[in-house]
Amino acid sequence: MNSMLLHPNVTWNSDKKLLIAGPCVVESRDLCLHVAEHMKTLAEAIGYIYVFKASYDKANRTSAHSFRSIGFEESLRILQEISRSMQIPVITDVHESHEVPAVAEAVDLLQIPAFLCRQTSLLLAAGATGKPVNIKKGQFMAPSDMQYAVEKVQSTRNNQVLLTERGTFFGYNNLVVDFRSIPEMRKYAPVIFDVTHSVQQPGALGGKSGGNRAMAPYLARAAAAVGVDGFFIETHPEPDHAFSDGPNMIPLHEMKKMLMELSALSKC
């Protein structure tokens, strides 16, 4: 893997695993700063390259009544503050191509949601920023077909592309992870394993998604054993009170144990 510039002061290569972690959505400035500070210290101590994650808008909620955002400009201001004041890379989802320029001004990496991984205009707009682009594999996509999403970004002369495995639809309201996808997708780009969305149960709670966080450590350890380039983990001090994706998020106080286990497995 070639070196990837994640932030003016952070370069990533294969020497260390990448860790993308944070709350599902920007709930408040205080929450984001708390999680970012905790995770930065933890990641540095264990040996991960840390990227803070939070969405400025949850545009794909199951119900129109679910929380989406505290506001576009306010959310981006908080994300930019974390990047600049804490000197850590920040990533957020982009859902529409017309929002990409403003989002790219605030954060260091752009993430393409799984449901939008085939959207050519969005991929091209993200690639054109020159910033690293993390494409989440669609729950409906064959791993080998993700090469075409990578090619779309690379057609903009941007080779800083990541792919993220987050499970595949398996009947209604359930996902399954086929770990054969990891070596397959690594042919095209470094692969991140999404620990928490892989245990999500889409739309299973009557108007919102459920999840089974108890299974997350097992899938994470399996991914570490197979060999991934990093992990994506949503975390929150009180997942059961989170504004989005609480059932599958890892409590902040449990992250140290999980990351140490994954680090040990990755070195085997």
N, C-alpha and C positions, 0 to 999 in steps of 0.2 A: 504493500500500500504506500502510495506517495504521501508526503506530508500534507496536511490540510490546515489552512489558517482559519481558526475558529473565532479569533478575537485579535485585535492588534498586539496583545501580549500573550496569546495562547496558540501554540501550534501542536497539532496532534499527529502522531504516527503510530505504528503498530507496537511500539514499546510499552504502551499502557492501554488499558481498556477505557472506553468512553462511558461516562455515566450521565444520562439525561434524566433529571429528576426535579420534581416540583409539584405543586398543586395542579389539579385539572384546569382550573380557570383562575384568573385574577379576581380574587374576592375582595381584597383590600391591600393597601400598601403595607400595613403592619404584618399581615400574614405572609406576604411574599418575601419581605425582608427577613422575617424570622426563619422561614424555611430555607431561603438562600444562604443565610449565614450558617445555619446548622449543617446543611449539606456540603457547603464549601469546606468547612473544617473537617468534616467526616471523610469526604472524598480525598482530600489532601493527605490525611493521616493514613488511609488505607492504600492509596496509590492510584486513584482514578483521575482521569481528566474530566472535570466537572462542567456540565452545561445546565443552567437553570431553565426550567420549562414551566410555562403557564400560558393558557390561551387568552387572548384579548376578547374573544367572542366565541361562544359555543353555538355555532350556526346550524348544527345538525342534531339538536335535541329532539327526543321522541315526540314531546308535546309542545304546543305553542305556549303553554302556561309555565313551562320550566324556565329557570333562570338562564340568561344568556350572557350578560355583561354588565359591568358597572359603567360602561361607556367607552367608545373607541379611543378617543384622545386621552382620557384618564388612564386607561389600561396601558396604552403604549408609553405614556410618560413614566409609569411605574417600572415597566420593563426596561426602558432606557436608563433609568436611574440605577437599577441593579447592575446593568452591564458596565456603566461608567464608574459608579462609586465603589463597587466591589471588585472590578476588574476581572469579571468572569463572563464567558460566553452566555448568551441568552437566546433561546429558540421559542418560536410561537407558530401556531397554525395560521395559514392563509387560506381563505375560502373562495375569494373572488379576485380575478386578475387586476381589477382597477384599484384594489387596496394594496397591492404589492409594493409600489414605490414608497408609500408612507410607512408601511410596516418595516421595510428594509432600512429605513432611516433610523429606526428605533432599536432594532435587534441585530444579532450577529449571524443567525442561521434562520432559514425559513423551512417550515414543515408543511408537507402536502398531506392532508387527511386521507385515510384509506379509501373512503367513498369517492374521492376526487382524483385518484392516482392515474386515471386515463385522460383527464381534462387537459388537452393540448395547450390551450391558451394560458391556463394557469401555470403549467410546467414551464412554458417558454418565458412567461413573465418572471417567474422565480429565478430561472436560470440566468436571465439577462441582467439581474442585479449583481452577478459575480460572487454572490455569497453562497456558502454551502447550503445545499438543499437536501433535506431528509424526506424521502418519499415512503410513506407507509403502504405496505402491500394491501391491496383491496381484499376484503374477506371473501370476495368472489373470484379472485385472480389465481391462476396457476403461477407458481414461482418463476418458471421460465419466461413467462410473458412480461415480467417486470423489467426485462432488458430493454423493452421498447420505451418504457417510461424514463429509464436512465438515458437512452439515446436522445429523447426529446430535450432533456436538460443539456446534455452535452452538445447538442446542435447549436447552442448559443455560445459555444466555446468556454463553457463552464464545466470543468471536470470534477468539481468538488461535490460529489453526490454520495448519499447514503441511502440504504434501503432498510426498512424496519419490518420485521415479521410480527404480526399481531393476531394470528389465528385465522381460521377459515370457517365459513358458515357450515353448520352440521345440523340440519333440521331447523326447527324453529327455536328462536331465543337461546341458541347455544353456539359455541365456537369450539374448534379442536385445532391443536397445533400439530402439523406434520413437520417433524424436525428435519426431514429430507430437504425442506425448503431452504435451510440455512446454507449448506454447502452449494446448493444450486444457485442461489442468489449471490453468493460471494464471488461467482464468476464475473459478475457485472459491477459490483460495488461492495464496499464494506457493509456488513450487516449488523444491525442492532436488534436485540430481542426485546419486545415490549412485554414486560412481565405482567403488568396489571390489566391492560386491555385484552390480553389473551385469556383472562378468566372472567371477562365481562359476559353478561347475559343480555344481549340487546333487546330492549323493549319488554323485558320479562316482569317488570313490576307495575304493569298497568299504567302506561303513560310515561314511564321512565325505565332506564336500563338497570338491571340488577348485576350481581357479580358474586364471586366466591373467593374472597381474598385468601382464605385458608389454603387454597391450592396454588397460589402464586409462588411460594418458595420452591415447590416441587418442580414446576415448569422452569423456573429460573435456573435451578441446579442442572436440569437436563440440558438447557441451552448452553450453559457454561461447559458442560462435558462434551457436547457436540463441537463447540468452538464458535464463538461469536466475537465480534469486534467491540461490543459494548452492550449496555443495558439501558432500557427506558423504563422508569418506575415512577408512577404517580404516588405522591406521599402527602400527608396532611397531619397536623397535630391531633385532630379529632375527625377522622374520616366519616363517622356516622352523622356529623353535622356539616359536612362539606356541601357546597352548593351544586356540585356535579360529580358523578362517578364515585361517590363514597363507598359503595359496597365492594369495589375491587381495589381501592387504594390501600397502601401500607401505612400503618400508623408511624409517625415520624420517629418515635422512640424505638421502633423495631428495625429501623434501617441499618443500624450498625451491625447487628448480628447477621442480617441477610447479606450485606456487602462483604463482610469478612469471610463468610462461607463461599460466596461466589468467587472472591479473589483467590481463595485456596484451591478451589476446583479448577480455575482458569490456569493455574500454574502447573497442574498435573501433566 
